């Protein structure tokens, strides 16, 4: 592909604040995000519905088969002078993404958001549980070494995934943002991102808003229908007006079928057991950033 179709991409990791970053960056007038938050274009790894399954792997498939015409259509709002960006969290762990990005958008800038790896696992578990998956308790999943737990665990092995990107991209093209620092000071973190993207932070109007509030479903049967419909629609290319209509219906039904919940804090003993597996990842990220980060410290 000779034309530049993408300037930057938020590749994850899942449950590390990418939705909040995406929505805040979208307020900058010089940024044009894809109409669909997670196009999952630069991966060919197949997903699966998996609603009754505990198997490993993503729930939704990559969309590379839809072609570049489909991908370009997601940037219909693009205006001269803007840069194009997208955010797909499967890119972080999907092994084929760095190679595809390098082949088709070699100059792309990559943003990676990370958080305490144990809390990322715990949040990922609750994310899927709230979608209606009938999992056992988090503790039981850990003790059974369940397939889904191993999938969550693998994503939190940050060193493996960052090293894979470094096989294809120079370190200057990769920006790592720590979620805990982002939550403590949104504006400072955003200014760092703007600097990485060569954007003028003076053009930005900051909005202090909370995103991605945790909910759980009211009806598992309705959520089954929503998830199945989303999976089926992701396998086909629909006209723009049909995509918008389906997206509107999905969002409305999801809101109708949701209620706010308060997530129970992870058990301290369990946290301490799991955290020892991620010391190397914490040290790796600290060395990459050249500073200390407050991970693997249980707070009451």
Secondary structure, 3 states (H helix, E strand, C coil): CCCCCCCEEECCCCCCCHHHHHHHHCCCCCEEECCCCCCCCCCCCCCCCCCCCCCCCCCCCCCHHHHHHHHHHCCCCCCCCCEEEEECCHHHHCCCHHHHHHHHCCCCEEEEEECCHHHHHHHHHHHHHHCCCCCCCHHHHHHHCCHHHHHHHHHCCHHHHHHHHHCCCCHHHEEEEEHHHHHHCHHHHHHHHHHHCCCCHHHCCCCCCCCCCCEEECCHHHHHHHHHHHHHHCCCCCCHHHHHHHHHHHHHHHHHCEEECCCCCCCHHHHHHHHHHHHHHHHHHHHHHCCCCCCCCCCC
